[in-house]
Amino acid sequence: EVRRKIIDIGHALIAQGGSEALQARVIAKQVGISVGSIYNLVGDIDALHRLINSELLDELGMVGSSTIDDLDKRGVKDLRLRLLALAHAYFRFVEQHQNQWTALLAFNRNTTSADTPDWYMVRLEMLFDIISDNLEDTPLGDDPERCKIAARALWSSVHGIVTNSFVGRDDAILKDSTLAQIDLLITVFVKGLHADQA
């Protein structure tokens, strides 16, 4: 299918050269169609980028879900270990998709909420839900809204550590430092929950 081919080539271009590499003329040449045909099939370049981003978010969501499935199969119930597993899965995903993830973040920063379709926001919310689901058996679970806020705060903190300490600087020492920061963050977060319970 031509539409699928357009999206796949878009993925490959961003993976190779970041968002600047996503150009309609390049895609049209590789697919063997006109630039106008691309716009007819997927919309303008921003619409194509959003489609590519949504598939990247779906892939990350599947990584999170499979991580939880694996923890459940192994009977891992300790909250700290579960959150660490999710954080490490996120780190590995970003490590493997640095150009795509950087492009997605830049795209999101340059797009207002009013211009963001509901179907795109749902994908973002599903990522937060993976975390909040694991907080339901903590004191936060009594307040669904507070649970969601905590999930967003934890996500944002891990994300900030990964993007500020590692992305764009693929270095073994930085990798170890980033994972150590994540470990400390999650350890303190879980201890704080237990302190609330005491």
N, C-alpha and C positions, 0 to 999 in steps of 0.2 A: 504494500500500500504506500502510495506516494507521501501521504501525510506522516505516516510512521517513519519513513525514510528521512523526511525533513527534520523531525524531532531527534532521531538518532544521530544525524550529522551534527545538529546543534549541540547535543551532549558532547560529542567528540571534539568539536571546535573549542568549547569552553574548557574541557579537560586539558586540552593542549595549550591554549593561550589565554584563558580567562575570558571575561565578558567582552573584551575588545575584539576578540576573534569571532564573535557571533555576528556575522555579516550576511545579509540576504543574498548579495551577489555571489558570494563564495558558495553558499548552500545551493543556490539555483544552478550554478555551474556543475557542482558535484552530482546533483539529482538529475540534471538535464532538462530543467524547466525554466520558465521565465520568472523574474522576481514577482511579477503580478500574480502568478499562480501560487506562490508562497503565501502572499497576503490573503488570497481567496481561501486557501486551505487552513491556515492557522492564525491569520490576523497579522498585525504588524510585528516588528522585531521584539517589542516589549511583551506582546501576547505570547510569542514563541518562547521567550525567556521565562515567562511565568509558567508555561506548560512544562518546560524543562525543570524548573525549580520544584514544581509540584511533584514530579516523579522522583526527584532527589529526596524530598521530604518523605515520600512514601517509602523509599528505600531505607531511610533512617528509621522510620517507624517500624518497619519489618525487622530491622536489626534490634531495636529495643524490645519488641514483642518476643523475638526468638531468644533474646537474653533472659527475659523473664520466664519463658517456657523452660529453658535449660535449668534455671535456678529452682523452679518448682519440681522438675523431675528429680533433681538431686536433693530435694528436701531442704534447701537453704532458706531459712526463715529469718535469720539475723538481718535487721534493717540496714545496719552499716554495710554488711557484705553485699546486700542487694543493690543498694545505692552506688556502692563502689563499682560493682559489675556494670551497671548502666552507664556510669561516668566513663569507665574505661572503654566500653563499647562505643560511646560517642567519640572519645578521643581517637580510637582506631579508625572510625568512619571518616572523621575530619582529616586524619593523617593520609588516608587513601584517596581523598577527594578534595585536596586543598584548593585547587583552582576553582572547582565547581562551587565549593562552599563559600569561598571568598566572594565569588560572583553573586551567589544567592544573597549573601548578607548586604552587599552593596546595592543590589536591586531592591531589597526590602527597605533599606534606609532611604532610598530615593522615591519610594512609593507611599502615598498617603493612605490612611485607612479607608477613606471614602472611595479610593480607586482600586481597592483590593477586593476581589470577588469573595463571596461567602465560601465557595468551595475551596479556596486557597487558605482562608482563615481556619477552616475546619481541620485541615492538615496540620497546621501549627498547634491548634488546641489538642489534637490527638497525641502529640509529643509530650505536652504538659500532663495529659491524663495518665500516661504511663508512669510518671513519677508520683502524681497525687494518689493513684490507686495503691501505691506502696506505703502511703502515709495514713491510710484509713484506720489502721489498727494502733495508731499513736494518739496522744491527746488531741492532735489536730483533727482527727477523724470526727470529733463531735461537732465540728464547725466546717461544713463543706467549703464555704467561701475562704476561710482561713487556710484550709488545706490546699486549695488552688493557688492562693497567694504564696504559700510556702514552696509549692512545687515550682512556680515561676521564679521565685527568688533563688532556689537551689540550681535550677537550670541556668539562669542568667549568670550565677557565680561560676559554675563549672565552665560554661561557655566563655566567660570573660577570661578565665585563667588560660584556657586552651588557645584562644585567639590572640591574646596579648603576649603569652609566653612562648608559644610554639609555632603557630601558623606563619609560613613564609621563612622560617629559620629551622629547617630540618636538620637537627643536631642531636646526637645521642645524649649529651649532657643536659641540654635543654629539655629533652623528652623526659629524662629521669626527674628533673626538677619540677616539670609540669605535673607529672603523676604524683609526686610527693606533696605538692600544693593541694591537689585534688583530694588526696588521702586526708590531709590535715583538715581541710574544709568540711568534708563529710563527717569525720570523726567528731569535730566540734559541734556540728549541726545535730548529730544524733545524741550527743551528750547533753545538749541543750534541751532536747525533747524529754530526756530522762529526768533532767533537773526540774522541768515543769511538772513532772509526774510525782516528784518526791514531796 
